[in-house]
Amino acid sequence: MPEDSSPAKTSAEESLLSQPNSDAQGQLTAAVDELLDQLQGKFENVSKEMFGKLDDMTRRLDELEAALSAAKNDASATPPQ
């Protein structure tokens, strides 16, 4: 009958072994969540910087277009000598 006690022992051993395994899974899950949060924060920062630079470039292009239009109007308004 020693064989009958070994399956019970195996179940107890499995439950003991699963506890550290679940702790490791919990730590891994926490680490992955933290990494994803960090990546999301970095992505948001990069996105903000890109949109800021695009807005700045748009403003500068608008200013350049206005300056070119003004220069063209000045050149056509001035009579040739």
A tleap script that builds the chain and sets N, CA, C and O, in Angstrom:
source leaprc.protein.ff14SB
mol = sequence {
  NMET PRO GLU ASP SER SER PRO ALA LYS THR
  SER ALA GLU GLU SER LEU LEU SER GLN PRO
  ASN SER ASP ALA GLN GLY GLN LEU THR ALA
  ALA VAL ASP GLU LEU LEU ASP GLN LEU GLN
  GLY LYS PHE GLU ASN VAL SER LYS GLU MET
  PHE GLY LYS LEU ASP ASP MET THR ARG ARG
  LEU ASP GLU LEU GLU ALA ALA LEU SER ALA
  ALA LYS ASN ASP ALA SER ALA THR PRO PRO
  CGLN
}
set mol.1.N position { 0.779 -1.195 0.000 }
set mol.1.CA position { 0.000 0.000 0.000 }
set mol.1.C position { 0.831 1.274 0.000 }
set mol.1.O position { 0.248 2.358 -0.009 }
set mol.2.N position { 2.108 1.211 0.009 }
set mol.2.CA position { 2.885 2.437 -0.097 }
set mol.2.C position { 2.601 3.166 -1.409 }
set mol.2.O position { 2.807 4.377 -1.502 }
set mol.3.N position { 2.128 2.436 -2.427 }
set mol.3.CA position { 1.834 3.078 -3.693 }
set mol.3.C position { 0.671 4.049 -3.560 }
set mol.3.O position { 0.624 5.050 -4.276 }
set mol.4.N position { -0.273 3.776 -2.656 }
set mol.4.CA position { -1.416 4.653 -2.461 }
set mol.4.C position { -0.985 5.998 -1.893 }
set mol.4.O position { -1.590 7.017 -2.228 }
set mol.5.N position { 0.033 6.038 -1.049 }
set mol.5.CA position { 0.472 7.286 -0.439 }
set mol.5.C position { 1.292 8.139 -1.407 }
set mol.5.O position { 1.348 9.357 -1.238 }
set mol.6.N position { 1.910 7.558 -2.386 }
set mol.6.CA position { 2.731 8.337 -3.306 }
set mol.6.C position { 1.916 9.263 -4.198 }
set mol.6.O position { 2.386 10.371 -4.456 }
set mol.7.N position { 0.714 8.895 -4.701 }
set mol.7.CA position { -0.044 9.882 -5.470 }
set mol.7.C position { -0.466 11.070 -4.619 }
set mol.7.O position { -0.479 12.194 -5.120 }
set mol.8.N position { -0.808 10.866 -3.360 }
set mol.8.CA position { -1.168 11.973 -2.477 }
set mol.8.C position { 0.052 12.860 -2.241 }
set mol.8.O position { -0.055 14.086 -2.206 }
set mol.9.N position { 1.196 12.234 -2.081 }
set mol.9.CA position { 2.422 12.995 -1.883 }
set mol.9.C position { 2.742 13.800 -3.139 }
set mol.9.O position { 3.189 14.943 -3.050 }
set mol.10.N position { 2.515 13.211 -4.290 }
set mol.10.CA position { 2.771 13.915 -5.542 }
set mol.10.C position { 1.862 15.123 -5.667 }
set mol.10.O position { 2.314 16.179 -6.112 }
set mol.11.N position { 0.606 15.006 -5.294 }
set mol.11.CA position { -0.316 16.140 -5.347 }
set mol.11.C position { 0.137 17.244 -4.402 }
set mol.11.O position { 0.087 18.422 -4.754 }
set mol.12.N position { 0.577 16.872 -3.210 }
set mol.12.CA position { 1.069 17.860 -2.252 }
set mol.12.C position { 2.326 18.532 -2.785 }
set mol.12.O position { 2.486 19.747 -2.666 }
set mol.13.N position { 3.212 17.741 -3.371 }
set mol.13.CA position { 4.426 18.309 -3.940 }
set mol.13.C position { 4.094 19.244 -5.092 }
set mol.13.O position { 4.713 20.299 -5.238 }
set mol.14.N position { 3.119 18.862 -5.911 }
set mol.14.CA position { 2.725 19.721 -7.031 }
set mol.14.C position { 2.173 21.048 -6.533 }
set mol.14.O position { 2.480 22.096 -7.102 }
set mol.15.N position { 1.365 21.020 -5.482 }
set mol.15.CA position { 0.825 22.267 -4.958 }
set mol.15.C position { 1.938 23.135 -4.366 }
set mol.15.O position { 1.898 24.359 -4.490 }
set mol.16.N position { 2.921 22.515 -3.730 }
set mol.16.CA position { 4.048 23.277 -3.198 }
set mol.16.C position { 4.903 23.850 -4.324 }
set mol.16.O position { 5.410 24.967 -4.228 }
set mol.17.N position { 5.054 23.076 -5.381 }
set mol.17.CA position { 5.853 23.546 -6.504 }
set mol.17.C position { 5.116 24.622 -7.289 }
set mol.17.O position { 5.751 25.499 -7.875 }
set mol.18.N position { 3.800 24.572 -7.310 }
set mol.18.CA position { 3.042 25.565 -8.068 }
set mol.18.C position { 3.062 26.925 -7.385 }
set mol.18.O position { 2.909 27.942 -8.061 }
set mol.19.N position { 3.245 26.979 -6.057 }
set mol.19.CA position { 3.287 28.262 -5.366 }
set mol.19.C position { 4.466 29.118 -5.818 }
set mol.19.O position { 4.259 30.281 -6.163 }
set mol.20.N position { 5.666 28.609 -5.833 }
set mol.20.CA position { 6.763 29.433 -6.351 }
set mol.20.C position { 6.564 29.749 -7.835 }
set mol.20.O position { 6.939 30.821 -8.312 }
set mol.21.N position { 5.974 28.805 -8.545 }
set mol.21.CA position { 5.727 29.026 -9.963 }
set mol.21.C position { 4.734 30.162 -10.161 }
set mol.21.O position { 4.915 30.995 -11.049 }
set mol.22.N position { 3.680 30.204 -9.337 }
set mol.22.CA position { 2.714 31.291 -9.457 }
set mol.22.C position { 3.336 32.610 -9.011 }
set mol.22.O position { 3.013 33.662 -9.564 }
set mol.23.N position { 4.230 32.568 -8.012 }
set mol.23.CA position { 4.946 33.783 -7.606 }
set mol.23.C position { 5.809 34.289 -8.757 }
set mol.23.O position { 5.853 35.489 -9.030 }
set mol.24.N position { 6.485 33.376 -9.422 }
set mol.24.CA position { 7.323 33.759 -10.565 }
set mol.24.C position { 6.467 34.323 -11.682 }
set mol.24.O position { 6.850 35.295 -12.333 }
set mol.25.N position { 5.308 33.719 -11.906 }
set mol.25.CA position { 4.406 34.230 -12.945 }
set mol.25.C position { 3.897 35.615 -12.571 }
set mol.25.O position { 3.783 36.493 -13.427 }
set mol.26.N position { 3.593 35.807 -11.299 }
set mol.26.CA position { 3.139 37.117 -10.844 }
set mol.26.C position { 4.216 38.171 -11.009 }
set mol.26.O position { 3.936 39.296 -11.421 }
set mol.27.N position { 5.452 37.806 -10.687 }
set mol.27.CA position { 6.569 38.745 -10.857 }
set mol.27.C position { 6.791 39.057 -12.332 }
set mol.27.O position { 7.057 40.200 -12.703 }
set mol.28.N position { 6.677 38.026 -13.169 }
set mol.28.CA position { 6.847 38.237 -14.604 }
set mol.28.C position { 5.743 39.140 -15.143 }
set mol.28.O position { 5.997 40.048 -15.935 }
set mol.29.N position { 4.520 38.879 -14.706 }
set mol.29.CA position { 3.398 39.710 -15.139 }
set mol.29.C position { 3.598 41.154 -14.699 }
set mol.29.O position { 3.357 42.077 -15.476 }
set mol.30.N position { 4.031 41.355 -13.473 }
set mol.30.CA position { 4.286 42.707 -12.963 }
set mol.30.C position { 5.398 43.385 -13.760 }
set mol.30.O position { 5.303 44.568 -14.087 }
set mol.31.N position { 6.445 42.636 -14.069 }
set mol.31.CA position { 7.558 43.210 -14.841 }
set mol.31.C position { 7.109 43.584 -16.244 }
set mol.31.O position { 7.482 44.638 -16.759 }
set mol.32.N position { 6.314 42.729 -16.861 }
set mol.32.CA position { 5.824 43.013 -18.212 }
set mol.32.C position { 4.895 44.230 -18.189 }
set mol.32.O position { 4.971 45.085 -19.071 }
set mol.33.N position { 4.020 44.309 -17.185 }
set mol.33.CA position { 3.131 45.466 -17.058 }
set mol.33.C position { 3.924 46.755 -16.886 }
set mol.33.O position { 3.605 47.777 -17.492 }
set mol.34.N position { 4.957 46.698 -16.057 }
set mol.34.CA position { 5.796 47.886 -15.844 }
set mol.34.C position { 6.514 48.284 -17.132 }
set mol.34.O position { 6.603 49.466 -17.462 }
set mol.35.N position { 7.019 47.298 -17.848 }
set mol.35.CA position { 7.697 47.578 -19.113 }
set mol.35.C position { 6.735 48.188 -20.121 }
set mol.35.O position { 7.088 49.138 -20.819 }
set mol.36.N position { 5.529 47.654 -20.203 }
set mol.36.CA position { 4.538 48.205 -21.120 }
set mol.36.C position { 4.157 49.628 -20.742 }
set mol.36.O position { 3.966 50.470 -21.620 }
set mol.37.N position { 4.044 49.909 -19.444 }
set mol.37.CA position { 3.754 51.270 -18.989 }
set mol.37.C position { 4.884 52.223 -19.374 }
set mol.37.O position { 4.633 53.346 -19.813 }
set mol.38.N position { 6.122 51.775 -19.208 }
set mol.38.CA position { 7.267 52.603 -19.581 }
set mol.38.C position { 7.279 52.871 -21.083 }
set mol.38.O position { 7.517 53.998 -21.518 }
set mol.39.N position { 7.021 51.833 -21.869 }
set mol.39.CA position { 6.998 51.996 -23.319 }
set mol.39.C position { 5.880 52.933 -23.751 }
set mol.39.O position { 6.063 53.752 -24.651 }
set mol.40.N position { 4.719 52.811 -23.106 }
set mol.40.CA position { 3.605 53.693 -23.437 }
set mol.40.C position { 3.954 55.138 -23.116 }
set mol.40.O position { 3.646 56.038 -23.897 }
set mol.41.N position { 4.598 55.369 -21.971 }
set mol.41.CA position { 5.017 56.717 -21.613 }
set mol.41.C position { 6.023 57.288 -22.601 }
set mol.41.O position { 5.930 58.451 -22.994 }
set mol.42.N position { 6.980 56.465 -22.995 }
set mol.42.CA position { 7.976 56.931 -23.972 }
set mol.42.C position { 7.334 57.208 -25.318 }
set mol.42.O position { 7.678 58.186 -25.981 }
set mol.43.N position { 6.402 56.354 -25.729 }
set mol.43.CA position { 5.710 56.553 -26.998 }
set mol.43.C position { 4.906 57.855 -26.965 }
set mol.43.O position { 4.893 58.603 -27.943 }
set mol.44.N position { 4.240 58.123 -25.846 }
set mol.44.CA position { 3.478 59.361 -25.724 }
set mol.44.C position { 4.400 60.578 -25.798 }
set mol.44.O position { 4.060 61.574 -26.436 }
set mol.45.N position { 5.565 60.503 -25.148 }
set mol.45.CA position { 6.522 61.615 -25.203 }
set mol.45.C position { 7.025 61.848 -26.616 }
set mol.45.O position { 7.117 62.989 -27.069 }
set mol.46.N position { 7.351 60.767 -27.312 }
set mol.46.CA position { 7.832 60.895 -28.688 }
set mol.46.C position { 6.733 61.463 -29.577 }
set mol.46.O position { 6.997 62.307 -30.434 }
set mol.47.N position { 5.515 61.007 -29.378 }
set mol.47.CA position { 4.395 61.512 -30.170 }
set mol.47.C position { 4.204 63.007 -29.940 }
set mol.47.O position { 4.008 63.765 -30.890 }
set mol.48.N position { 4.263 63.435 -28.666 }
set mol.48.CA position { 4.115 64.864 -28.363 }
set mol.48.C position { 5.220 65.677 -29.032 }
set mol.48.O position { 4.964 66.738 -29.600 }
set mol.49.N position { 6.458 65.167 -28.959 }
set mol.49.CA position { 7.575 65.877 -29.583 }
set mol.49.C position { 7.391 65.969 -31.092 }
set mol.49.O position { 7.627 67.020 -31.687 }
set mol.50.N position { 6.969 64.869 -31.710 }
set mol.50.CA position { 6.776 64.868 -33.165 }
set mol.50.C position { 5.689 65.857 -33.569 }
set mol.50.O position { 5.871 66.626 -34.514 }
set mol.51.N position { 4.557 65.844 -32.861 }
set mol.51.CA position { 3.483 66.767 -33.202 }
set mol.51.C position { 3.906 68.206 -32.955 }
set mol.51.O position { 3.527 69.099 -33.712 }
set mol.52.N position { 4.676 68.439 -31.921 }
set mol.52.CA position { 5.189 69.779 -31.672 }
set mol.52.C position { 6.099 70.252 -32.789 }
set mol.52.O position { 6.014 71.398 -33.229 }
set mol.53.N position { 6.973 69.361 -33.246 }
set mol.53.CA position { 7.878 69.727 -34.341 }
set mol.53.C position { 7.116 69.920 -35.645 }
set mol.53.O position { 7.447 70.808 -36.431 }
set mol.54.N position { 6.100 69.096 -35.880 }
set mol.54.CA position { 5.286 69.269 -37.087 }
set mol.54.C position { 4.527 70.591 -37.043 }
set mol.54.O position { 4.423 71.274 -38.062 }
set mol.55.N position { 3.996 70.961 -35.878 }
set mol.55.CA position { 3.315 72.250 -35.738 }
set mol.55.C position { 4.279 73.400 -35.981 }
set mol.55.O position { 3.930 74.377 -36.645 }
set mol.56.N position { 5.487 73.287 -35.448 }
set mol.56.CA position { 6.504 74.317 -35.654 }
set mol.56.C position { 6.875 74.422 -37.130 }
set mol.56.O position { 7.018 75.524 -37.660 }
set mol.57.N position { 7.030 73.281 -37.790 }
set mol.57.CA position { 7.364 73.290 -39.210 }
set mol.57.C position { 6.232 73.910 -40.028 }
set mol.57.O position { 6.493 74.647 -40.979 }
set mol.58.N position { 4.985 73.623 -39.670 }
set mol.58.CA position { 3.841 74.202 -40.371 }
set mol.58.C position { 3.838 75.715 -40.218 }
set mol.58.O position { 3.618 76.446 -41.184 }
set mol.59.N position { 4.086 76.183 -38.988 }
set mol.59.CA position { 4.124 77.620 -38.739 }
set mol.59.C position { 5.227 78.293 -39.550 }
set mol.59.O position { 5.019 79.351 -40.145 }
set mol.60.N position { 6.399 77.666 -39.565 }
set mol.60.CA position { 7.520 78.244 -40.311 }
set mol.60.C position { 7.262 78.249 -41.814 }
set mol.60.O position { 7.635 79.197 -42.506 }
set mol.61.N position { 6.623 77.190 -42.322 }
set mol.61.CA position { 6.288 77.161 -43.754 }
set mol.61.C position { 5.254 78.227 -44.102 }
set mol.61.O position { 5.333 78.858 -45.156 }
set mol.62.N position { 4.276 78.425 -43.202 }
set mol.62.CA position { 3.288 79.482 -43.425 }
set mol.62.C position { 3.960 80.850 -43.466 }
set mol.62.O position { 3.623 81.684 -44.307 }
set mol.63.N position { 4.913 81.084 -42.555 }
set mol.63.CA position { 5.646 82.350 -42.535 }
set mol.63.C position { 6.462 82.522 -43.809 }
set mol.63.O position { 6.519 83.616 -44.370 }
set mol.64.N position { 7.087 81.454 -44.265 }
set mol.64.CA position { 7.877 81.511 -45.496 }
set mol.64.C position { 6.987 81.807 -46.693 }
set mol.64.O position { 7.337 82.617 -47.551 }
set mol.65.N position { 5.833 81.147 -46.746 }
set mol.65.CA position { 4.895 81.381 -47.843 }
set mol.65.C position { 4.412 82.829 -47.840 }
set mol.65.O position { 4.306 83.452 -48.896 }
set mol.66.N position { 4.118 83.365 -46.651 }
set mol.66.CA position { 3.674 84.754 -46.549 }
set mol.66.C position { 4.792 85.703 -46.988 }
set mol.66.O position { 4.535 86.689 -47.678 }
set mol.67.N position { 6.033 85.407 -46.587 }
set mol.67.CA position { 7.167 86.260 -46.973 }
set mol.67.C position { 7.388 86.211 -48.484 }
set mol.67.O position { 7.671 87.239 -49.099 }
set mol.68.N position { 7.261 85.029 -49.085 }
set mol.68.CA position { 7.428 84.918 -50.542 }
set mol.68.C position { 6.315 85.663 -51.284 }
set mol.68.O position { 6.562 86.318 -52.296 }
set mol.69.N position { 5.101 85.554 -50.773 }
set mol.69.CA position { 3.981 86.277 -51.400 }
set mol.69.C position { 4.190 87.777 -51.286 }
set mol.69.O position { 3.936 88.515 -52.238 }
set mol.70.N position { 4.652 88.234 -50.127 }
set mol.70.CA position { 4.906 89.659 -49.936 }
set mol.70.C position { 6.024 90.129 -50.861 }
set mol.70.O position { 5.932 91.206 -51.450 }
set mol.71.N position { 7.068 89.334 -50.989 }
set mol.71.CA position { 8.176 89.702 -51.869 }
set mol.71.C position { 7.719 89.732 -53.320 }
set mol.71.O position { 8.137 90.606 -54.080 }
set mol.72.N position { 6.882 88.806 -53.708 }
set mol.72.CA position { 6.362 88.762 -55.079 }
set mol.72.C position { 5.484 89.991 -55.332 }
set mol.72.O position { 5.578 90.611 -56.391 }
set mol.73.N position { 4.631 90.343 -54.364 }
set mol.73.CA position { 3.777 91.520 -54.520 }
set mol.73.C position { 4.609 92.794 -54.573 }
set mol.73.O position { 4.295 93.694 -55.352 }
set mol.74.N position { 5.652 92.891 -53.772 }
set mol.74.CA position { 6.533 94.066 -53.786 }
set mol.74.C position { 7.245 94.166 -55.123 }
set mol.74.O position { 7.405 95.261 -55.662 }
set mol.75.N position { 7.672 93.037 -55.658 }
set mol.75.CA position { 8.393 93.057 -56.930 }
set mol.75.C position { 7.480 93.453 -58.069 }
set mol.75.O position { 7.908 94.161 -58.980 }
set mol.76.N position { 6.237 93.017 -58.042 }
set mol.76.CA position { 5.319 93.356 -59.132 }
set mol.76.C position { 4.765 94.772 -58.962 }
set mol.76.O position { 4.380 95.390 -59.955 }
set mol.77.N position { 4.712 95.303 -57.745 }
set mol.77.CA position { 4.207 96.654 -57.505 }
set mol.77.C position { 5.244 97.708 -57.824 }
set mol.77.O position { 4.881 98.841 -58.139 }
set mol.78.N position { 6.506 97.381 -57.754 }
set mol.78.CA position { 7.564 98.335 -58.037 }
set mol.78.C position { 7.759 98.441 -59.543 }
set mol.78.O position { 8.038 97.442 -60.207 }
set mol.79.N position { 7.613 99.644 -60.084 }
set mol.79.CA position { 7.816 99.779 -61.550 }
set mol.79.C position { 9.279 99.624 -61.919 }
set mol.79.O position { 10.163 100.108 -61.212 }
set mol.80.N position { 9.526 98.952 -63.022 }
set mol.80.CA position { 10.935 98.792 -63.447 }
set mol.80.C position { 11.519 100.136 -63.850 }
set mol.80.O position { 10.806 100.990 -64.375 }
set mol.81.N position { 12.796 100.328 -63.611 }
set mol.81.CA position { 13.463 101.583 -63.958 }
set mol.81.C position { 14.421 101.429 -65.058 }
set mol.81.O position { 15.060 102.401 -65.461 }
savepdb mol mol.pdb
quit
